[in-house]
Amino acid sequence: MFDNLSDRLGGVFDKLKGRGALKEQDVRDAMREVRIALLEADVALPVARRFIDAVTEKAVGQDVLRSVTPGQQVVKIVHDELVEMLGGEDTPGLDLDAKPPVVIMMVGLQGSGKTTTTAKLGKLIREKHGKKALMASLDVNRPAAQEQLAVLGTQVDVATLPIVAGQQPVDIARRAMEAAKLQNADVLLLDTAGRLHVDEALMAEMKAVAGVSAPHEVLLVVDSLTGQDAVNVAQSFSGEVPLTGVVLTRMDGDARGGAALSMRHVTGKPIKFAGTGEKLDAIEAFHPSRVADRILGMGDVVSLVEKAAATIKEEDAEALAKRMAKGQFDLNDLRTQLQQMQNMGGLGMLAGMIPGMKKAKAAMAASNMDDKVLVHMDAIIGSMTPKERANPALMNAKRKKRVAAGSGTDVQTVNKVMKMHQEMSRAMKQIKKMGGLKGLASMFGGGGLGAAMPGLGGPGGMPGGMPGLGGPKGPSVDPDTLPPELRDMLNKK
């Protein structure tokens, strides 16, 4: 997400930071380019204009132009204004602090992803908030809409209101309220009907449902891929119903990001969640400061750690930590690390979250590389016998030919995986010499990603234990420090 905007802004700021001193005209020229970048990203014109005015006013001040690093000062001002544009430092999540059942009403146009988002939130409420939820579909217009929510409810293990044919939305809402009270549900999620466009009938129905259910939260679900039109839809809804927040869907496919950047200014309501994929756990709390970091290529290590914590099993992390402490690392361990990388979103997702990896991510995209590289490596290790995985020294030429044939690759690729293992194994032994994980943590100021999540692997804490990729307080990252065998595999792909 935000890839196009991030690339454009990166180019502008590289020019600024490359100069020792800045004149006022330099800043104004840069801001003109930033404004064009925002408009190309489909940011609403009033929002772009307000943003540029605010940044320019602060950036042409004498404190900035006469500072030691004026280019970096300008970037900081842009970062702070981006955070403000996106909703400020502290964007509230779901407000469930009310007398149960807390009613959350989902509204939006047809096709925006309301039903799927309802199920995602139901799963989130059950797993992260530890509360009992009930979901009810009020959509009697779209064929099989109620059945769809029932199926999704089964998948996320959240109860849904039984379907009664012919019942109207207001009556369904009343029945849902009664059922939620009888079942002692903490939260009731109402999935309302949508239309292809905003009309009087849609608004009248939503107001009637709101009158019956008295929702504590009214979340507008909008498709970020519709760009400027998503902003127009949000404006229409915010004028008719008391919105408390916005959920942006399909953020993973939106390279421009204009809807996200305009939404807060247009509606005055916070963006609470972002849908990042089709899977029912692909939803993230929206943190303006983290999003601003990603847009400006600063990475998002906090989200990376959270994703790791949610993905990596504690027992796996502890088992690997013990082996690391002994300087042990076999092909089973390498395979575990590769699978963790896939579960956390793959190479592209991880590269976008690690500070300084912007160029590496661009190189990966330019070479049409995708996460098939990880799949191929996993297939190679999977084609080995348990003895070979536990003792890589057994891998002679004959065995490598067999593994290459079994995995659908070639001996050269098998050799690259073996070389990667050798480098990582040496790194594990080096960790042992440095005093194990505690010694490694002290190298990173006690706060490296590897220290925070021991299951993430080798020095620098990158999943897969790749040397050179620092944690939050680790060293800055040079893309050239990626292991050569991984670079070769990516280039080959």
C-alpha positions in Angstrom: 0.0 0.0 0.0 1.1 3.6 -0.7 3.9 2.3 -3.0 3.5 5.0 -5.7 3.3 7.9 -3.2 6.2 6.4 -1.2 8.4 6.2 -4.3 7.6 9.8 -5.4 8.2 11.3 -1.9 11.4 9.3 -1.5 12.8 10.8 -4.7 11.9 14.3 -3.6 13.4 13.9 -0.1 16.6 12.2 -1.5 17.3 15.5 -3.4 16.7 17.6 -0.3 18.9 15.5 2.0 21.6 15.4 -0.6 22.2 19.2 -0.2 24.2 20.7 2.6 22.2 23.9 2.8 18.6 24.7 1.7 17.2 28.0 0.4 13.5 28.9 0.8 13.0 28.3 -3.0 14.4 24.8 -2.7 11.8 24.0 -0.1 9.0 25.5 -2.1 10.1 23.6 -5.3 10.1 20.4 -3.2 6.7 21.1 -1.8 5.4 21.6 -5.4 6.5 18.1 -6.2 5.0 16.8 -3.0 1.7 18.4 -4.0 1.7 16.8 -7.4 2.6 13.4 -5.8 -0.4 13.8 -3.4 -2.8 14.6 -6.2 -1.6 11.7 -8.3 -2.2 9.5 -5.2 -5.9 10.6 -5.5 -5.8 12.8 -2.3 -8.7 15.2 -2.3 -7.6 18.7 -3.5 -8.6 20.6 -0.3 -6.7 18.1 1.8 -3.5 18.3 -0.4 -3.6 22.1 -0.4 -4.0 22.3 3.4 -1.2 19.8 3.9 1.3 21.6 1.6 0.4 25.0 3.2 1.1 23.6 6.7 4.3 22.0 5.8 5.6 24.9 3.8 4.9 27.4 6.6 7.0 25.3 9.0 9.7 24.3 6.6 10.7 27.8 5.4 11.4 28.9 9.0 14.9 30.0 9.9 15.2 27.2 12.4 14.9 24.6 9.6 17.0 26.3 6.9 19.9 27.1 9.2 19.9 23.8 11.0 22.7 21.3 10.6 20.5 18.9 8.6 17.8 21.0 6.9 16.7 18.2 4.5 16.1 15.8 7.4 14.2 18.5 9.3 11.9 19.0 6.3 11.2 15.2 6.2 10.4 15.3 9.9 7.9 18.1 9.4 6.3 16.2 6.5 6.1 13.1 8.7 4.4 15.0 11.6 1.9 16.5 9.2 1.2 13.1 7.6 0.4 11.7 11.1 -1.9 14.7 11.8 -3.6 14.2 8.4 -4.2 10.5 9.1 -5.7 11.2 12.5 -3.0 12.1 15.0 -0.9 10.0 17.3 -3.6 8.3 19.3 -6.4 6.9 17.1 -8.9 5.0 19.3 -9.7 1.4 18.4 -13.0 -0.3 19.0 -14.9 1.3 22.0 -16.4 -1.7 23.8 -16.6 0.1 27.1 -20.4 0.2 27.5 -23.3 -1.9 29.0 -23.5 -5.2 27.0 -24.5 -6.0 24.5 -22.4 -3.3 22.8 -23.9 -2.7 19.4 -21.6 -2.2 16.4 -23.4 -1.2 13.2 -21.6 -1.7 9.9 -22.7 0.6 7.1 -21.5 1.2 3.5 -22.2 0.7 -0.1 -22.7 -2.8 -1.7 -19.5 -4.5 -2.6 -17.3 -2.5 -0.1 -16.6 -5.6 2.0 -19.0 -5.1 4.9 -19.9 -8.7 5.4 -16.4 -10.0 5.4 -15.2 -7.1 7.6 -18.0 -7.9 10.0 -16.7 -11.5 10.3 -13.1 -10.2 10.7 -14.1 -7.9 13.5 -16.1 -10.8 15.2 -12.9 -12.9 15.1 -10.9 -10.0 16.4 -13.3 -9.3 19.3 -13.3 -13.0 20.3 -9.5 -13.6 20.0 -7.9 -10.2 21.1 -10.6 -8.7 23.3 -11.7 -12.0 24.8 -15.4 -11.1 24.4 -18.4 -13.1 23.2 -19.8 -11.7 20.0 -23.0 -12.3 18.0 -23.3 -11.3 14.3 -26.6 -10.6 12.5 -27.1 -9.9 8.8 -29.8 -7.3 8.1 -29.2 -7.5 4.3 -32.5 -8.8 2.8 -31.8 -7.4 -0.7 -28.6 -9.1 -1.8 -29.1 -12.8 -2.7 -27.6 -15.1 0.0 -26.1 -12.2 2.0 -27.4 -13.7 5.3 -26.2 -17.2 4.3 -22.7 -15.7 3.6 -22.4 -14.2 7.1 -23.6 -17.6 8.6 -20.8 -19.4 6.7 -18.2 -16.8 7.7 -19.4 -17.1 11.3 -18.7 -20.8 11.3 -15.2 -20.2 9.9 -14.3 -17.6 12.6 -16.2 -19.5 15.4 -18.5 -16.6 16.1 -22.3 -17.1 16.5 -24.7 -15.7 14.0 -28.4 -14.9 14.3 -30.6 -17.7 12.8 -32.2 -16.6 9.5 -36.0 -16.1 9.4 -37.2 -15.8 5.8 -39.2 -12.7 4.9 -38.2 -10.7 8.0 -37.4 -7.1 7.4 -34.2 -5.3 8.7 -35.8 -3.4 11.6 -37.4 -6.6 12.9 -34.2 -8.5 12.5 -32.4 -5.9 14.5 -35.0 -6.2 17.3 -34.6 -10.0 17.3 -30.8 -9.7 17.3 -30.9 -7.4 20.4 -33.1 -9.9 22.2 -30.9 -12.8 21.2 -27.8 -11.0 22.3 -29.2 -10.4 25.7 -30.5 -14.0 26.1 -27.1 -15.4 25.0 -25.1 -13.0 27.3 -23.2 -11.7 24.2 -20.8 -8.8 25.0 -20.9 -7.4 21.5 -23.6 -7.4 18.7 -22.4 -6.8 15.2 -25.1 -5.7 12.8 -24.3 -6.1 9.1 -26.6 -3.7 7.3 -27.6 -3.7 3.7 -25.9 -1.6 1.1 -26.8 -0.2 -2.3 -24.9 0.5 -5.5 -25.1 4.2 -4.6 -26.2 6.5 -1.8 -30.0 6.9 -1.9 -32.9 7.9 0.3 -34.1 4.4 0.8 -30.7 3.2 2.1 -30.4 6.1 4.5 -34.0 5.7 5.8 -33.3 2.0 6.5 -30.1 2.7 8.3 -31.7 5.4 10.5 -34.6 3.0 11.4 -32.1 0.3 12.4 -30.1 2.7 14.4 -33.3 3.9 16.2 -34.1 0.3 17.2 -30.6 -0.8 18.2 -29.0 2.4 19.6 -25.5 1.5 18.3 -22.4 2.4 20.3 -20.2 2.3 17.3 -21.2 3.0 13.6 -18.4 2.0 11.3 -18.4 3.0 7.7 -16.8 0.4 5.4 -15.3 1.8 2.2 -13.3 0.3 -0.6 -10.0 2.1 -0.7 -9.5 1.1 -4.4 -12.3 3.4 -5.4 -10.0 6.3 -4.5 -11.7 9.7 -4.7 -15.1 8.1 -4.9 -14.6 6.5 -1.5 -14.1 10.0 -0.1 -17.3 11.1 -1.7 -19.2 8.1 -0.3 -17.8 8.9 3.2 -18.9 12.5 2.9 -22.5 11.4 2.0 -22.7 8.9 4.9 -21.2 11.2 7.5 -23.9 13.8 6.7 -26.7 11.3 7.4 -25.7 8.9 10.2 -23.6 9.4 13.3 -20.4 7.7 12.3 -17.8 6.8 14.9 -15.1 5.5 12.6 -14.1 4.2 9.2 -12.8 0.8 8.0 -10.8 0.9 4.7 -10.9 -2.4 2.9 -8.5 -3.7 0.2 -5.7 -1.6 1.4 -3.2 -4.2 0.3 -4.2 -3.5 -3.4 -4.2 0.3 -3.1 -0.8 1.5 -4.3 -1.9 5.2 -4.3 -3.5 5.6 -0.8 -5.5 8.7 -1.5 -8.6 7.5 0.2 -6.8 6.9 3.5 -5.0 10.3 3.4 -8.3 12.2 2.7 -10.8 10.2 4.8 -10.0 11.8 8.2 -10.2 15.3 6.9 -13.4 14.7 5.0 -15.4 12.8 7.7 -13.7 14.2 10.9 -13.8 10.5 12.1 -10.8 8.3 12.7 -9.8 5.4 10.5 -10.0 2.5 12.9 -9.1 -0.5 10.8 -7.5 -1.4 7.5 -8.4 -4.6 5.6 -5.1 -6.0 4.2 -6.2 -9.2 2.4 -8.9 -11.8 1.8 -8.1 -14.0 4.8 -10.3 -13.6 7.8 -7.4 -12.5 10.0 -6.2 -9.9 7.4 -7.3 -6.8 9.3 -5.1 -4.3 11.1 -5.7 -1.6 13.6 -4.9 1.7 11.8 -2.0 3.6 13.5 -1.4 7.0 11.8 2.2 7.2 12.9 3.1 3.7 11.7 1.4 4.4 8.3 3.3 7.7 8.0 6.6 5.8 8.7 5.7 3.3 5.9 4.9 6.1 3.4 8.2 7.8 4.0 10.2 4.5 3.8 11.0 4.5 7.5 9.6 1.0 8.0 7.3 -0.2 10.7 9.2 -2.4 13.2 6.5 -2.2 15.9 3.9 -3.8 13.5 6.5 -6.3 12.5 7.1 -7.4 16.1 3.3 -7.5 16.7 2.8 -9.6 13.5 5.6 -11.9 14.6 4.1 -12.3 18.1 0.7 -13.2 16.6 2.2 -15.6 14.1 5.0 -17.4 15.8 4.2 -20.1 18.3 5.7 -19.6 21.7 6.9 -23.1 22.0 8.7 -22.9 18.6 10.4 -19.7 19.6 11.5 -21.2 22.9 12.8 -24.4 21.2 14.8 -22.4 18.7 16.1 -20.0 21.4 17.5 -23.0 23.3 19.2 -24.4 20.1 20.6 -20.9 19.3 22.1 -20.7 22.8 23.9 -24.0 22.1 25.0 -22.7 18.6 22.8 -25.4 16.9 21.0 -24.7 13.6 20.0 -27.5 11.2 17.8 -27.6 8.1 14.6 -28.2 10.2 15.3 -24.8 11.9 15.9 -23.1 8.5 12.6 -24.5 7.3 10.8 -23.2 10.3 12.2 -19.8 9.8 11.2 -19.8 6.1 7.6 -20.8 7.0 7.4 -18.1 9.6 8.4 -15.6 6.9 5.6 -16.8 4.7 3.0 -16.7 7.6 4.0 -13.1 8.3 3.2 -11.9 4.8 6.3 -12.9 2.7 9.4 -11.1 1.6 7.7 -8.0 0.2 5.6 -7.4 3.3 8.6 -7.8 5.6 10.9 -5.6 3.5 8.3 -2.8 3.6 8.3 -3.0 7.4 12.1 -2.9 8.0 13.8 0.5 8.1 16.2 1.1 5.2 14.8 -1.8 3.1 13.1 0.4 0.5 15.7 -0.1 -2.2 15.8 -3.9 -1.5 12.0 -4.0 -1.9 12.2 -2.0 -5.2 14.8 -4.4 -6.5 12.6 -7.4 -5.6 9.7 -5.8 -7.5 11.9 -4.9 -10.5 13.0 -8.5 -10.9 9.4 -9.8 -10.8 10.3 -11.7 -7.7 7.5 -13.1 -5.5 7.2 -15.4 -2.5 7.6 -18.5 -4.8 11.3 -18.2 -3.8 10.3 -19.2 -0.2 8.1 -22.0 -1.6 10.9 -23.4 -3.7 13.3 -23.4 -0.7 10.7 -25.1 1.5 10.2 -27.7 -1.3 13.9 -28.4 -1.4 14.2 -29.0 2.4 10.9 -31.0 2.3 12.5 -33.3 -0.3 15.2 -34.3 2.1 15.0 -37.3 4.5 14.7 -36.6 8.2 18.3 -37.6 8.7 19.5 -35.2 6.0 17.6 -32.3 7.5 19.0 -33.1 10.9 22.6 -33.6 9.6 23.2 -31.4 6.5 26.7 -32.8 6.2 25.2 -35.9 4.6 24.3 -34.0 1.5 26.7 -35.3 -1.1 26.4 -34.8 -4.9 24.1 -37.9 -5.4 21.7 -36.8 -2.6 21.6 -33.3 -4.0 20.6 -34.6 -7.5 17.8 -36.6 -5.8 16.5 -33.6 -3.8 16.6 -31.4 -6.9 14.5 -33.9 -8.9 12.1 -34.3 -6.0 11.6 -30.6 -5.5 11.4 -29.7 -9.2 14.5 -27.4 -9.0 18.1 -27.9 -9.9 21.3 -28.8 -8.1 22.5 -25.2 -8.3 19.5 -24.0 -6.3 19.9 -26.8 -3.8 23.5 -25.7 -3.3 22.3 -22.1 -2.6 20.0 -23.4 0.1 22.8 -25.4 1.6 25.1 -22.3 1.5 22.4 -20.2 3.2 22.2 -22.8 5.9 26.0 -22.8 6.4 26.1 -19.0 6.8 23.2 -19.1 9.2 24.7 -22.0 11.1 28.0 -20.0 11.4 25.9 -17.0 12.7 24.3 -19.2 15.4 27.8 -20.3 16.5 28.9 -16.7 16.6 25.9 -15.9 18.8 27.0 -18.6 21.2 30.5 -17.0 21.3 29.0 -13.6 22.1 27.2 -15.0 25.1 24.0 -16.3 23.5 20.8 -14.2 23.2 21.7 -12.0 26.2 25.0 -11.0 24.6 23.2 -10.3 21.3 20.5 -8.2 23.0 23.2 -6.1 24.7 24.7 -5.4 21.2 21.4 -3.9 20.2 20.9 -1.8 23.3 18.8 -4.5 24.8 16.0 -3.7 22.4 16.7 -5.5 19.2 14.0 -7.3 17.3 15.9 -10.6 17.9 15.9 -9.9 21.6 12.2 -9.0 21.6 11.3 -12.1 19.7 13.9 -14.9 20.1 12.1 -17.1 17.7 12.8 -14.7 14.9 16.3 -16.1 14.4 19.7 -14.8 13.8 21.6 -11.5 14.3 19.5 -8.5 13.6 16.3 -10.4 14.4 15.1 -10.8 10.8 12.9 -13.8 10.3 15.1 -16.4 8.8 18.1 -15.1 10.8 19.5 -13.1 7.9 22.6 -11.2 9.0 22.6 -7.4 8.7 19.0 -6.6 9.3 18.7 -4.7 12.5 15.9 -4.5 15.1 14.3 -1.2 16.3 17.6 -0.1 18.0 19.9 -2.1 15.7 22.2 -0.7 13.0 20.9 0.9 9.9 20.3 -1.5 7.1 22.3 -1.7 3.9 20.4 -3.9 1.3 23.8 -5.1 0.0 24.2 -7.0 3.3 21.6 -9.6 2.2 23.2 -13.0 1.9 24.5 -13.4 -1.7 22.8 -16.7 -2.2 19.4 -15.2 -1.4 20.2 -12.3 -3.8 21.2 -14.8 -6.5 18.0 -16.7 -6.0 15.9 -13.6 -6.2 17.7 -12.4 -9.4 17.4 -15.9 -10.9 13.7 -15.8 -10.3 
